[in-house]
Structures are given as C-alpha cells and as structure tokens.
Amino acid sequence: MGAAALAAGGVTALSGGAAAQSSASGITSNGVTVSDDRGQVGKVTIDPSFDLNWSGFDDAVAKIMVVIEAAVKPNGGSWSNYTPIFRMTPWLDPGGHSGSGLNSTGPGTTGHFHVNEKLSALIASDSRYAHYHQTDWNAKPPRPVPRPLEVTNRKGRPGYEGANYNYYGGSASSYLGGGSLGHAYNAETNLVENQGLPLVNNLPTVDAGYYGATANSSVFENTTDGSNQTGQVALRYTFAFLRANMSYMKYKYNNGTAFSDPQAAAAASNGTFEASDIDTGNSAVCMSNGQTSKNYASLQSQTALASILSTVIKFDVSVTNQAASATSSGTSNTGATGYGQ
C-alpha cells in the first residue's frame, strides 16, 4: 500500500493589477515506495492539507470549490487522461471558523481558508456526520467514515461511461466534467447502491466526494524479480472562489428561512455582502461576469482570474519486487561402524 502526503508549495494568480489576488499554498507530494514479494500495489492514497488566501476581491467570497483530479504514468508507459477523484464546496461560516483543523476568516472580499490537518480528519469533524440529509437515511447503516482519498486501488476507475445518470438528467461526460452533479448522497444511492460503481472517495454525509480512483493499481505492478520500477502520479488541484446565492444566505443568515430578495439578505449580513454580491440562482464564480458553470476545463482555462487557481503536483511510485531466494539447513546425523560390528 502506498500513501502520499502533501506538505508545502504553491501557486499564485493575479487579476486586475495588484488589487485582487489569491494564492494556494501547502501543496507538494512526496514519493511513495512499495516493497512486495510479487511487486504489487494495493492502493496509492493522498490526504492533503492546503492554505487558500484571497484579498481585494470585487465580490465577497461565500463558498470555495475544491476539485482534485489524477493521472498516472506506469514505468515506461504514457500518461493517462486526468480523471476527477474528489470534489467539495464548503460554505464559509459567518464570523469565521477556528479549530478542528480548519481556520477560516469566513465570507468576505478578503480572507483565508486554511486546512491545517489532513483532509480526512477535517471532514470527520464536520457536525453533519451526526445526522443524515434525508430522513429515509436514518434506517440505513452509517456511511463510511472519512478516509484518505484513493488515487489508485485494485477496483480501478469506475465504469462511468456505462452508468445511467437519468436521476439528474446528466451524462458521463457532464458528471466527469463537473456539470450538474446533484448531491453526493444522490450519487451514493443511484451510482453506488443501485449500479455498483466503486465511488470509493464519495462522502455523502457531508455532500462531498462524488468519484472513485483514477486507475487500477496494477499499472504500477513490477513483475521482474529482484528489480525496482518507478511510475508517477500527477495531481491537478483546482480551486474556485464562489459568490453567495439565496440558498446560502437562507441557511447562513436566516436559520433556514428564505429571504424575500437579495436586498433583504444583504441587510441581514451586516455589511459582509452587498445585494449585488448575491445570485438568485446558482452561485457564480467571483469576478467572472456571472459565470455559474463549474465545468473543470472551463475553470482551468480562466486562471488569469484571481478567483480561479489550478496547479499540478507530481510524485513517484517506486515498486520493488523482492528477489526470490531459498535456503536449506539441517543435518544428516551420519554415522559409521566397523565391518561385522
């Protein structure tokens, strides 16, 4: 089994001169090593932490979209295509949040969102793990607890292309491309339970995850006795800073009761949001002229915007097939006697 930890590094984007800027730091990956009798790999996993910072935005940030994609390169082979392995969109708490591995200034035109411990530990501390989104889930057994994200495993990439997405009117391409995904608990019911897709990184209770591994770990298999082979994993992180919408304002500023209009919602935020910051439909990307599409390729093509960050981190997967050997020991307990004795 392999594991990849993320430590330090970063990417910075600037937009509109020096007025609006953002950065993501805390993202590099160490290589992993597996030594096995048969040169096999069970899983390659990651459990990232990262710091996000923004300042001078024209729109107040209310949510942060985080997407992690992965690709693999076997020893002597070519890179696979990127496949998403995880997505989440945490909503920023008014007044900020400190503790349980997260330090956040909350919503605003300037602030930060620092994941100070492993992502799995942060998600495990989410209060939503105490109850389910839907009452009919109460009769079901608890969902898996948060855990490191599986980049590769022995189940491999889920068969997205052969699945049915009628539950939300989508398709495999829109699901993988970041179109309308519905909720993570919809994916658990419709794709995992009903169709058997191994979405090992889906965490429905906190409405995050959605995806499985990017490849089967056999791509790193080393079948040559007594040798070492090294493959690679590439991780592509994309972060998008999002505006508020009326649903966000309803739950964060009015105890679940809808506001009559953006003006009323803005007034309840005590100056954090202006009415022009609040969308009546889906949340738009900050300073993007109203773009509400969360298509991953589209976001990655617009990193000149301070509200969109994307970076690629690579690490090695080194696999040793231990040399075969055999030894023998013991004694024949020999003896001899003279003739006739």
VOGU-3710 file (C-alpha; in Angstrom, 3 decimals, decimal comma):
1> mgaaalaagg> 0,000/0,000/0,000  1,271/3,485/-0,826  0,454/6,833/0,700  1,149/10,354/-0,481  1,299/13,218/1,983  1,068/16,855/0,949  3,228/19,448/2,593  4,444/22,770/1,136  4,464/24,693/-2,144  2,007/26,842/-4,036
11> vtalsggaaa> 0,520/28,666/-6,974  -0,472/32,311/-7,243  -2,804/34,127/-9,642  -3,193/37,867/-10,041  -6,017/39,772/-11,701  -6,898/43,430/-12,108  -3,442/44,717/-11,317  -2,441/44,316/-7,693  -5,956/44,916/-6,410  -7,311/41,347/-6,461
21> qssasgitsn> -5,141/38,372/-5,708  -5,309/34,847/-4,345  -2,931/32,050/-3,551  -2,911/28,386/-2,648  -0,022/27,007/-0,662  0,795/23,825/1,195  0,657/21,521/-1,815  3,565/19,289/-2,752  3,691/15,497/-2,717  6,392/13,158/-1,530
31> gvtvsddrgq> 7,122/9,971/-3,443  5,965/6,603/-2,129  7,747/3,246/-2,049  6,294/-0,261/-2,009  8,379/-3,403/-1,494  6,457/-6,625/-2,047  7,129/-10,309/-2,778  5,200/-10,001/-6,043  5,817/-6,348/-6,849  2,148/-5,451/-6,415
41> vgkvtidpsf> 0,491/-2,272/-5,124  -2,757/-2,302/-3,180  -3,588/1,411/-3,067  -1,979/4,782/-3,643  -3,670/7,382/-1,435  -3,489/11,080/-0,614  -4,711/13,024/2,397  -3,989/16,682/1,583  -3,882/19,898/3,549  -3,714/23,358/1,984
51> dlnwsgfdda> -3,990/27,092/2,638  -6,167/29,373/0,494  -5,906/33,164/0,724  -7,640/35,969/-1,166  -7,674/39,753/-0,957  -9,108/42,769/-2,739  -11,910/40,886/-4,480  -14,747/42,883/-6,048  -17,225/40,191/-4,927  -17,484/38,714/-1,443
61> vakimvviea> -16,477/35,034/-1,335  -19,107/32,721/0,194  -18,037/29,249/-0,966  -14,841/27,574/-2,148  -14,945/24,809/-4,734  -12,128/22,251/-4,480  -11,529/19,711/-7,262  -8,778/17,077/-7,296  -8,022/15,161/-10,496  -5,380/12,497/-11,034
71> avkpnggsws> -3,471/10,851/-13,880  -0,950/8,003/-13,825  2,163/7,103/-15,800  3,345/3,482/-15,492  7,050/2,680/-15,649  7,998/3,024/-19,322  4,440/3,975/-20,268  2,482/7,108/-21,169  0,344/9,413/-19,062  -3,322/8,536/-18,739
81> nytpifrmtp> -6,004/11,196/-19,036  -6,944/13,112/-15,903  -9,947/11,758/-14,025  -11,564/13,590/-11,083  -11,193/11,746/-7,780  -12,756/14,262/-5,364  -14,855/17,416/-5,242  -16,203/19,518/-2,383  -17,631/23,020/-1,968  -17,513/24,130/1,677
91> wldpgghsgs> -19,679/27,112/2,646  -17,875/29,734/4,712  -19,349/30,345/8,153  -20,258/33,926/9,106  -17,756/35,119/11,677  -15,191/32,565/10,584  -14,168/29,225/11,983  -11,224/28,176/14,118  -10,474/24,716/15,412  -10,844/21,097/14,330
101> glnstgpgtt> -8,079/21,577/11,800  -9,711/24,495/9,979  -9,003/28,189/10,329  -11,205/30,439/8,219  -11,976/34,144/8,323  -15,434/33,454/6,946  -17,041/35,165/3,915  -15,771/38,452/2,543  -13,735/40,202/-0,138  -10,533/39,401/1,766
111> ghfhvnekls> -9,879/36,305/3,840  -8,386/32,866/4,160  -9,378/29,204/4,396  -6,618/27,099/5,949  -6,914/23,321/6,196  -4,287/22,760/8,868  -4,575/18,990/9,212  -5,278/16,085/6,909  -8,443/16,462/4,850  -9,900/13,214/6,206
121> aliasdsrya> -9,595/14,460/9,788  -11,169/17,780/8,862  -14,166/16,128/7,206  -14,574/13,734/10,138  -15,044/16,714/12,435  -17,968/18,042/10,359  -21,111/18,162/12,501  -23,132/16,731/9,628  -21,697/13,312/10,433  -24,088/13,264/13,398
131> hyhqtdwnak> -27,135/13,054/11,152  -28,188/12,499/7,556  -29,502/14,886/4,917  -32,627/12,840/4,298  -34,894/11,268/6,917  -35,159/7,988/5,000  -31,424/7,556/5,532  -31,991/7,117/9,254  -32,915/3,476/8,713  -29,769/2,766/6,707
141> pprpvprple> -26,415/1,767/8,191  -23,866/4,549/8,680  -21,859/5,567/5,638  -18,076/5,023/5,620  -16,141/7,439/7,782  -13,782/9,919/6,099  -10,514/8,386/4,994  -7,562/9,170/2,689  -8,543/9,584/-0,948  -7,706/6,614/-3,157
151> vtnrkgrpgy> -5,796/7,617/-6,286  -5,416/4,001/-7,434  -6,738/0,741/-5,988  -7,480/-2,821/-7,059  -11,032/-1,900/-8,127  -9,741/0,668/-10,608  -11,503/3,507/-12,348  -15,321/3,228/-12,066  -17,231/2,470/-15,256  -18,674/5,965/-15,542
161> eganynyygg> -19,363/5,674/-19,277  -21,708/2,694/-18,839  -23,708/4,167/-15,974  -27,196/5,687/-16,049  -27,459/9,339/-14,973  -31,181/9,835/-15,516  -31,667/10,706/-11,833  -30,455/14,214/-12,631  -30,644/14,339/-16,428  -26,922/14,240/-16,979
171> sassylgggs> -24,379/12,023/-18,703  -20,979/10,506/-18,036  -19,213/13,411/-19,736  -21,024/16,054/-17,672  -20,516/14,051/-14,478  -16,768/13,762/-15,095  -16,534/17,293/-16,477  -18,077/18,990/-13,454  -21,542/19,731/-14,785  -24,636/19,406/-12,618
181> lghaynaetn> -23,780/16,545/-10,262  -26,714/16,748/-7,901  -25,792/15,817/-4,340  -23,215/13,303/-3,175  -25,953/11,309/-1,438  -27,733/11,043/-4,821  -24,543/9,568/-6,249  -24,337/7,112/-3,326  -27,874/5,895/-3,895  -28,010/5,896/-7,688
191> lvenqglplv> -24,440/5,102/-8,728  -23,034/3,111/-5,808  -26,015/1,240/-4,349  -28,144/0,831/-7,494  -25,412/0,398/-10,122  -22,380/-0,774/-8,189  -19,865/1,901/-9,200  -16,906/1,882/-6,775  -17,045/5,572/-5,828  -14,570/4,984/-3,007
201> nnlptvdagy> -13,972/8,707/-2,448  -17,652/9,660/-2,135  -18,644/11,038/1,282  -22,416/11,557/1,050  -22,999/12,633/4,635  -21,017/15,837/4,075  -22,114/16,151/0,431  -18,604/15,794/-0,990  -16,561/13,316/-2,986  -18,556/12,022/-5,998
211> ygatanssvf> -15,758/9,981/-7,590  -13,586/6,865/-7,405  -9,954/6,088/-8,167  -8,295/7,172/-11,397  -6,805/3,761/-12,297  -6,186/0,206/-11,155  -3,052/-0,106/-9,022  -1,875/-2,870/-11,350  -0,497/-0,131/-13,642  2,419/0,112/-11,190
221> enttdgsnqt> 2,947/-3,646/-10,899  6,556/-4,831/-11,196  6,724/-8,448/-12,364  10,516/-8,694/-12,583  12,047/-10,474/-9,610  14,745/-8,560/-7,775  14,129/-5,244/-9,553  12,755/-1,782/-8,895  10,439/0,157/-11,213  9,134/3,696/-10,818
231> gqvalrytfa> 5,887/5,132/-12,137  4,337/8,543/-11,500  1,102/10,149/-10,330  0,037/13,675/-11,306  -2,480/15,519/-9,137  -4,283/18,539/-10,559  -5,844/20,804/-7,942  -8,408/23,405/-8,995  -9,866/25,973/-6,580  -12,681/28,381/-7,440
241> flranmsymk> -13,934/31,170/-5,153  -17,725/31,467/-5,437  -20,274/34,163/-4,673  -23,264/33,774/-2,371  -26,695/32,765/-3,610  -30,064/32,975/-1,916  -29,823/29,414/-0,627  -26,530/30,194/1,099  -27,988/33,350/2,654  -31,093/31,456/3,794
251> ykynngtafs> -29,123/28,927/5,827  -26,215/31,066/6,972  -28,100/34,225/7,913  -31,787/33,333/8,456  -31,967/29,910/10,153  -33,303/28,166/7,073  -35,981/30,718/6,191  -35,876/32,235/2,704  -35,285/35,943/2,236  -37,680/37,912/0,056
261> dpqaaaaasn> -34,918/39,350/-2,144  -31,120/39,926/-2,283  -31,524/43,334/-0,629  -33,088/41,777/2,468  -30,436/39,046/2,510  -27,606/41,567/2,246  -29,056/43,639/5,080  -29,006/40,581/7,352  -25,285/40,067/6,721  -24,394/43,371/8,443
271> gtfeasdidt> -22,227/44,599/5,596  -20,469/41,346/4,648  -22,443/41,156/1,404  -23,939/43,763/-0,879  -27,103/42,901/-2,764  -25,059/42,833/-5,975  -22,900/40,053/-4,466  -25,820/37,635/-4,159  -27,063/35,440/-7,018  -30,692/34,360/-7,243
281> gnsavcmsng> -29,825/31,051/-8,963  -26,596/29,082/-8,817  -23,566/30,809/-7,329  -21,318/32,454/-9,896  -17,536/32,457/-9,803  -16,305/35,688/-8,240  -15,404/38,433/-10,744  -16,277/36,222/-13,727  -19,105/38,287/-15,223  -21,727/35,895/-13,912
291> qtsknyaslq> -20,271/32,514/-14,897  -22,175/29,822/-12,993  -20,742/26,821/-14,894  -18,455/24,693/-12,744  -17,043/22,769/-15,727  -13,496/21,860/-14,735  -11,883/22,503/-18,124  -13,601/25,873/-18,369  -12,361/26,880/-14,920  -8,818/25,747/-15,682
301> sqtalasils> -8,774/27,832/-18,859  -9,501/31,018/-16,866  -6,736/31,044/-14,268  -5,944/34,649/-15,220  -8,873/35,386/-12,901  -7,794/35,749/-9,278  -10,873/33,732/-8,320  -9,629/30,547/-10,055  -6,443/28,677/-9,154  -5,087/25,486/-10,694
311> tvikfdvsvt> -1,822/23,645/-10,145  -0,339/20,231/-10,968  1,790/18,265/-8,496  3,611/15,021/-9,429  5,123/12,281/-7,306  6,864/8,936/-7,893  5,541/5,481/-7,072  8,519/3,159/-6,677  7,786/-0,579/-6,580  10,358/-3,220/-5,638
321> nqaasatssg> 9,745/-6,864/-6,465  11,760/-8,643/-3,818  14,224/-11,195/-5,196  13,284/-14,852/-4,793  15,612/-16,877/-2,624  15,694/-20,191/-0,815  17,946/-21,668/1,830  18,276/-25,025/3,496  19,729/-26,160/6,766  19,826/-29,263/8,933
331> tsntgatgyg> 21,988/-32,346/9,451  22,022/-35,909/8,147  23,027/-37,214/11,552  25,541/-39,511/9,859  27,320/-42,441/11,490  29,520/-45,429/10,653  30,605/-48,727/12,248  33,353/-51,213/11,512  32,763/-54,375/9,399  30,996/-57,055/11,372
341> q> 30,110/-54,801/14,223
//
